[in-house]
Amino acid sequence: AHKAVKYSKNGKIPYAAFEVVRGGERVRMQTTEKAAGSRDACLVIARACYVRLEQGQSREEVLAFRARCYAAAKTSASAFAS
């Protein structure tokens, strides 16, 4: 997962992206630093999503997982900001 996930600062919002090819279908996903709350969280979430896709979960399942991760990251970040 560390080699497959690429981090980019290009554009307004830095992001981590990867692509999984299975059964001839390409599944591309990304996580954004803004949604994750930090560069580290962005990369961790992207790697976890990559592993789940590799394990056979559907794109929809992984998108739901990513949304839960974003929510948890924001909750954790706000707890430290208080």
Secondary structure as GFF3:
##gff-version 3
##sequence-region A 1 82
A	DSSP	beta_strand	6	8	.	.	.	ID=ss1
A	DSSP	beta_strand	15	22	.	.	.	ID=ss2
A	DSSP	beta_strand	25	32	.	.	.	ID=ss3
A	DSSP	alpha_helix	33	36	.	.	.	ID=ss4
A	DSSP	alpha_helix	39	54	.	.	.	ID=ss5
A	DSSP	alpha_helix	59	81	.	.	.	ID=ss6
###
